[in-house]
Amino acid sequence: MVIEMINEAITLPDQCFEVSLPKGEDCLWITVGNISVYIKRTDEGVVVDLFPLGQETGTSMATTYAFFQEAEISIEEERSYDENVEQ
């Protein structure tokens, strides 16, 4: 699974790469230095938890989330703004 995701990754100009969570998969772990990043898809959006490496079953150091509906509203607002600027 990981190899498939890396093969499908898109290299971005700033030496980063993008991975889309495959359909049917609800979570992804990423290691960045000594931090484990846990990304989980929920029915309403995405939750991201950060853990010290090796302590992934403990309490997270930080957590954030975003709702799919809020992202859609932001995209619509940006499109509306862009249309007004072009006129």
LUMDOZA-758565 format. One record per atom (N, C-alpha, C): residue in three letters; x, y, z. Coordinates in Angstrom, 1 decimal. Example, Ala and Ser with C-alpha at 12.3 -4.5 7.8 and 13.67 -1.06 7.14 Angstrom:
residues 2
<code->ALA&east->13.2&north->-5.7&up->7.8>
<code->ALA&east->12.3&north->-4.5&up->7.8>
<code->ALA&east->13.2&north->-3.3&up->7.8>
<code->SER&east->12.8&north->-2.2&up->7.1>
<code->SER&east->13.7&north->-1.1&up->7.1>
<code->SER&east->12.9&north->0.0&up->7.9>
end
This chain:
residues 87
<code->MET&east->0.8&north->-1.2&up->0.0>
<code->MET&east->0.0&north->0.0&up->0.0>
<code->MET&east->0.9&north->1.3&up->0.0>
<code->VAL&east->1.9&north->1.3&up->0.9>
<code->VAL&east->2.7&north->2.5&up->0.9>
<code->VAL&east->3.4&north->2.7&up->-0.4>
<code->ILE&east->4.0&north->1.7&up->-1.0>
<code->ILE&east->4.7&north->1.8&up->-2.2>
<code->ILE&east->3.7&north->2.3&up->-3.3>
<code->GLU&east->2.5&north->1.8&up->-3.3>
<code->GLU&east->1.5&north->2.3&up->-4.3>
<code->GLU&east->1.3&north->3.8&up->-4.1>
<code->MET&east->1.2&north->4.3&up->-2.9>
<code->MET&east->0.9&north->5.7&up->-2.6>
<code->MET&east->2.1&north->6.5&up->-3.1>
<code->ILE&east->3.3&north->6.1&up->-2.8>
<code->ILE&east->4.5&north->6.8&up->-3.2>
<code->ILE&east->4.6&north->6.9&up->-4.7>
<code->ASN&east->4.3&north->5.8&up->-5.3>
<code->ASN&east->4.4&north->5.8&up->-6.8>
<code->ASN&east->3.4&north->6.7&up->-7.4>
<code->GLU&east->2.2&north->6.9&up->-6.8>
<code->GLU&east->1.2&north->7.8&up->-7.3>
<code->GLU&east->1.4&north->9.3&up->-6.8>
<code->ALA&east->2.4&north->9.5&up->-6.0>
<code->ALA&east->2.6&north->10.8&up->-5.4>
<code->ALA&east->3.1&north->11.8&up->-6.5>
<code->ILE&east->2.7&north->13.0&up->-6.4>
<code->ILE&east->3.0&north->14.1&up->-7.3>
<code->ILE&east->4.1&north->14.9&up->-6.7>
<code->THR&east->5.2&north->15.1&up->-7.4>
<code->THR&east->6.3&north->15.9&up->-6.9>
<code->THR&east->6.0&north->17.4&up->-7.1>
<code->LEU&east->6.0&north->18.1&up->-6.0>
<code->LEU&east->5.7&north->19.6&up->-6.1>
<code->LEU&east->7.0&north->20.4&up->-6.2>
<code->PRO&east->6.9&north->21.6&up->-6.7>
<code->PRO&east->8.1&north->22.4&up->-7.0>
<code->PRO&east->9.0&north->22.6&up->-5.7>
<code->ASP&east->8.4&north->22.7&up->-4.6>
<code->ASP&east->9.3&north->23.0&up->-3.4>
<code->ASP&east->9.8&north->21.7&up->-2.7>
<code->GLN&east->10.0&north->20.7&up->-3.5>
<code->GLN&east->10.6&north->19.4&up->-3.0>
<code->GLN&east->9.7&north->18.6&up->-2.1>
<code->CYS&east->8.4&north->18.9&up->-2.1>
<code->CYS&east->7.4&north->18.1&up->-1.3>
<code->CYS&east->6.7&north->17.2&up->-2.3>
<code->PHE&east->5.9&north->16.3&up->-1.7>
<code->PHE&east->5.0&north->15.5&up->-2.6>
<code->PHE&east->3.7&north->15.4&up->-2.0>
<code->GLU&east->2.7&north->15.1&up->-2.8>
<code->GLU&east->1.3&north->15.1&up->-2.4>
<code->GLU&east->0.8&north->13.6&up->-2.5>
<code->VAL&east->0.1&north->13.2&up->-1.6>
<code->VAL&east->-0.5&north->11.9&up->-1.6>
<code->VAL&east->-2.0&north->12.0&up->-1.3>
<code->SER&east->-2.8&north->11.4&up->-2.1>
<code->SER&east->-4.3&north->11.3&up->-1.8>
<code->SER&east->-4.6&north->10.0&up->-1.1>
<code->LEU&east->-5.4&north->10.1&up->0.0>
<code->LEU&east->-5.8&north->9.0&up->0.7>
<code->LEU&east->-6.7&north->8.1&up->-0.2>
<code->PRO&east->-6.3&north->6.9&up->-0.4>
<code->PRO&east->-7.1&north->6.0&up->-1.3>
<code->PRO&east->-8.5&north->5.8&up->-0.8>
<code->LYS&east->-9.4&north->5.6&up->-1.7>
<code->LYS&east->-10.8&north->5.2&up->-1.3>
<code->LYS&east->-10.7&north->4.0&up->-0.5>
<code->GLY&east->-11.6&north->3.9&up->0.5>
<code->GLY&east->-11.6&north->2.7&up->1.4>
<code->GLY&east->-10.6&north->2.8&up->2.5>
<code->GLU&east->-9.7&north->3.7&up->2.5>
<code->GLU&east->-8.7&north->3.9&up->3.6>
<code->GLU&east->-9.2&north->5.1&up->4.4>
<code->ASP&east->-9.1&north->5.0&up->5.7>
<code->ASP&east->-9.6&north->6.1&up->6.5>
<code->ASP&east->-8.5&north->6.8&up->7.3>
<code->CYS&east->-7.3&north->6.3&up->7.2>
<code->CYS&east->-6.2&north->6.9&up->8.0>
<code->CYS&east->-4.9&north->6.7&up->7.4>
<code->LEU&east->-3.9&north->7.5&up->7.8>
<code->LEU&east->-2.6&north->7.5&up->7.3>
<code->LEU&east->-1.6&north->8.0&up->8.3>
<code->TRP&east->-0.5&north->7.3&up->8.5>
<code->TRP&east->0.6&north->7.7&up->9.4>
<code->TRP&east->1.7&north->8.2&up->8.6>
<code->ILE&east->2.3&north->9.4&up->9.0>
<code->ILE&east->3.5&north->9.9&up->8.3>
<code->ILE&east->4.5&north->10.3&up->9.4>
<code->THR&east->5.8&north->9.9&up->9.2>
<code->THR&east->6.8&north->10.3&up->10.1>
<code->THR&east->7.6&north->11.4&up->9.6>
<code->VAL&east->7.7&north->12.5&up->10.4>
<code->VAL&east->8.5&north->13.7&up->10.1>
<code->VAL&east->9.5&north->13.9&up->11.2>
<code->GLY&east->10.7&north->13.6&up->11.0>
<code->GLY&east->11.7&north->13.7&up->12.0>
<code->GLY&east->11.3&north->12.8&up->13.2>
<code->ASN&east->11.2&north->13.4&up->14.4>
<code->ASN&east->10.8&north->12.6&up->15.5>
<code->ASN&east->9.3&north->12.8&up->15.9>
<code->ILE&east->8.5&north->13.2&up->14.9>
<code->ILE&east->7.1&north->13.4&up->15.1>
<code->ILE&east->6.3&north->12.4&up->14.2>
<code->SER&east->5.3&north->11.8&up->14.8>
<code->SER&east->4.4&north->10.9&up->14.0>
<code->SER&east->3.1&north->11.7&up->13.8>
<code->VAL&east->2.7&north->11.8&up->12.5>
<code->VAL&east->1.5&north->12.6&up->12.1>
<code->VAL&east->0.4&north->11.5&up->11.7>
<code->TYR&east->-0.7&north->11.6&up->12.4>
<code->TYR&east->-1.8&north->10.7&up->12.2>
<code->TYR&east->-2.9&north->11.5&up->11.5>
<code->ILE&east->-3.3&north->11.1&up->10.3>
<code->ILE&east->-4.4&north->11.8&up->9.6>
<code->ILE&east->-5.5&north->10.8&up->9.4>
<code->LYS&east->-6.7&north->11.3&up->9.9>
<code->LYS&east->-7.9&north->10.4&up->9.9>
<code->LYS&east->-9.0&north->11.1&up->9.2>
<code->ARG&east->-9.6&north->10.4&up->8.2>
<code->ARG&east->-10.8&north->10.8&up->7.5>
<code->ARG&east->-12.0&north->10.4&up->8.4>
<code->THR&east->-13.0&north->11.4&up->8.6>
<code->THR&east->-14.2&north->11.1&up->9.3>
<code->THR&east->-15.4&north->11.3&up->8.4>
<code->ASP&east->-16.6&north->11.1&up->8.8>
<code->ASP&east->-17.7&north->11.4&up->8.0>
<code->ASP&east->-17.9&north->12.9&up->7.6>
<code->GLU&east->-17.4&north->13.7&up->8.6>
<code->GLU&east->-17.6&north->15.1&up->8.4>
<code->GLU&east->-16.4&north->15.9&up->7.9>
<code->GLY&east->-15.2&north->15.3&up->8.0>
<code->GLY&east->-14.0&north->16.0&up->7.6>
<code->GLY&east->-12.7&north->15.2&up->7.9>
<code->VAL&east->-11.7&north->15.9&up->8.4>
<code->VAL&east->-10.3&north->15.3&up->8.6>
<code->VAL&east->-9.8&north->15.8&up->10.0>
<code->VAL&east->-9.2&north->14.8&up->10.7>
<code->VAL&east->-8.6&north->15.1&up->12.0>
<code->VAL&east->-7.1&north->14.8&up->11.9>
<code->VAL&east->-6.3&north->15.7&up->12.4>
<code->VAL&east->-4.8&north->15.4&up->12.4>
<code->VAL&east->-4.3&north->15.5&up->13.8>
<code->ASP&east->-3.6&north->14.4&up->14.2>
<code->ASP&east->-3.0&north->14.4&up->15.5>
<code->ASP&east->-1.5&north->14.2&up->15.4>
<code->LEU&east->-0.7&north->14.9&up->16.3>
<code->LEU&east->0.8&north->14.8&up->16.3>
<code->LEU&east->1.2&north->14.1&up->17.6>
<code->PHE&east->2.1&north->13.1&up->17.4>
<code->PHE&east->2.6&north->12.4&up->18.6>
<code->PHE&east->4.1&north->12.4&up->18.5>
<code->PRO&east->4.8&north->12.3&up->19.7>
<code->PRO&east->6.2&north->12.0&up->19.7>
<code->PRO&east->6.4&north->10.7&up->19.1>
<code->LEU&east->7.5&north->10.5&up->18.3>
<code->LEU&east->7.8&north->9.3&up->17.6>
<code->LEU&east->8.0&north->8.2&up->18.7>
<code->GLY&east->7.3&north->7.1&up->18.5>
<code->GLY&east->7.4&north->5.9&up->19.4>
<code->GLY&east->6.3&north->6.0&up->20.5>
<code->GLN&east->5.6&north->7.1&up->20.6>
<code->GLN&east->4.5&north->7.2&up->21.6>
<code->GLN&east->3.2&north->7.4&up->21.0>
<code->GLU&east->2.9&north->6.7&up->19.9>
<code->GLU&east->1.7&north->6.9&up->19.1>
<code->GLU&east->0.4&north->6.5&up->19.8>
<code->THR&east->0.5&north->5.7&up->20.9>
<code->THR&east->-0.6&north->5.2&up->21.6>
<code->THR&east->-0.9&north->6.1&up->22.8>
<code->GLY&east->-0.1&north->7.1&up->23.0>
<code->GLY&east->-0.3&north->8.0&up->24.1>
<code->GLY&east->-1.1&north->9.2&up->23.8>
<code->THR&east->-1.0&north->10.3&up->24.5>
<code->THR&east->-1.7&north->11.5&up->24.3>
<code->THR&east->-1.0&north->12.3&up->23.2>
<code->SER&east->-1.8&north->12.8&up->22.3>
<code->SER&east->-1.2&north->13.6&up->21.2>
<code->SER&east->-0.7&north->15.0&up->21.7>
<code->MET&east->0.4&north->15.5&up->21.1>
<code->MET&east->0.9&north->16.8&up->21.4>
<code->MET&east->0.1&north->17.9&up->20.9>
<code->ALA&east->-0.6&north->17.7&up->19.8>
<code->ALA&east->-1.4&north->18.7&up->19.1>
<code->ALA&east->-2.4&north->18.0&up->18.2>
<code->THR&east->-3.6&north->18.7&up->18.1>
<code->THR&east->-4.6&north->18.2&up->17.3>
<code->THR&east->-5.3&north->19.3&up->16.5>
<code->THR&east->-5.7&north->19.0&up->15.3>
<code->THR&east->-6.5&north->20.0&up->14.5>
<code->THR&east->-7.5&north->19.2&up->13.6>
<code->TYR&east->-8.4&north->20.0&up->13.1>
<code->TYR&east->-9.4&north->19.3&up->12.3>
<code->TYR&east->-10.0&north->20.3&up->11.3>
<code->ALA&east->-10.7&north->19.8&up->10.2>
<code->ALA&east->-11.4&north->20.7&up->9.3>
<code->ALA&east->-12.6&north->19.9&up->8.8>
<code->PHE&east->-13.6&north->20.6&up->8.5>
<code->PHE&east->-14.8&north->20.0&up->8.0>
<code->PHE&east->-14.9&north->20.1&up->6.4>
<code->PHE&east->-15.4&north->19.0&up->5.8>
<code->PHE&east->-15.5&north->19.0&up->4.3>
<code->PHE&east->-16.4&north->20.2&up->3.9>
<code->GLN&east->-17.5&north->20.4&up->4.6>
<code->GLN&east->-18.4&north->21.5&up->4.2>
<code->GLN&east->-17.8&north->22.9&up->4.2>
<code->GLU&east->-16.9&north->23.1&up->5.2>
<code->GLU&east->-16.3&north->24.4&up->5.3>
<code->GLU&east->-15.3&north->24.6&up->4.1>
<code->ALA&east->-14.7&north->23.5&up->3.7>
<code->ALA&east->-13.7&north->23.6&up->2.6>
<code->ALA&east->-14.5&north->23.9&up->1.3>
<code->GLU&east->-15.7&north->23.4&up->1.1>
<code->GLU&east->-16.5&north->23.6&up->0.0>
<code->GLU&east->-16.9&north->25.1&up->-0.1>
<code->ILE&east->-17.3&north->25.6&up->1.1>
<code->ILE&east->-17.7&north->27.0&up->1.2>
<code->ILE&east->-16.5&north->27.9&up->0.8>
<code->SER&east->-15.3&north->27.6&up->1.3>
<code->SER&east->-14.1&north->28.4&up->1.0>
<code->SER&east->-13.8&north->28.4&up->-0.5>
<code->ILE&east->-14.0&north->27.3&up->-1.1>
<code->ILE&east->-13.8&north->27.2&up->-2.6>
<code->ILE&east->-14.8&north->28.1&up->-3.3>
<code->GLU&east->-16.0&north->28.0&up->-2.9>
<code->GLU&east->-17.1&north->28.8&up->-3.6>
<code->GLU&east->-16.8&north->30.3&up->-3.4>
<code->GLU&east->-16.4&north->30.7&up->-2.2>
<code->GLU&east->-16.1&north->32.1&up->-1.9>
<code->GLU&east->-14.9&north->32.6&up->-2.8>
<code->GLU&east->-13.9&north->31.7&up->-2.9>
<code->GLU&east->-12.7&north->32.1&up->-3.7>
<code->GLU&east->-13.1&north->32.3&up->-5.2>
<code->ARG&east->-13.9&north->31.3&up->-5.7>
<code->ARG&east->-14.4&north->31.5&up->-7.1>
<code->ARG&east->-15.2&north->32.7&up->-7.3>
<code->SER&east->-16.0&north->33.1&up->-6.3>
<code->SER&east->-16.8&north->34.3&up->-6.4>
<code->SER&east->-15.9&north->35.5&up->-6.4>
<code->TYR&east->-14.9&north->35.5&up->-5.6>
<code->TYR&east->-14.0&north->36.6&up->-5.5>
<code->TYR&east->-13.2&north->36.8&up->-6.8>
<code->ASP&east->-12.7&north->35.6&up->-7.4>
<code->ASP&east->-12.0&north->35.7&up->-8.6>
<code->ASP&east->-12.9&north->36.2&up->-9.8>
<code->GLU&east->-14.1&north->35.8&up->-9.8>
<code->GLU&east->-15.0&north->36.3&up->-10.9>
<code->GLU&east->-15.2&north->37.8&up->-10.7>
<code->ASN&east->-15.4&north->38.3&up->-9.5>
<code->ASN&east->-15.6&north->39.7&up->-9.3>
<code->ASN&east->-14.3&north->40.5&up->-9.7>
<code->VAL&east->-13.1&north->40.0&up->-9.5>
<code->VAL&east->-11.9&north->40.7&up->-9.8>
<code->VAL&east->-11.7&north->40.8&up->-11.3>
<code->GLU&east->-12.1&north->39.7&up->-12.0>
<code->GLU&east->-11.9&north->39.7&up->-13.5>
<code->GLU&east->-12.9&north->40.6&up->-14.2>
<code->GLN&east->-14.0&north->41.1&up->-13.6>
<code->GLN&east->-14.9&north->41.9&up->-14.2>
<code->GLN&east->-14.5&north->43.3&up->-14.2>
end
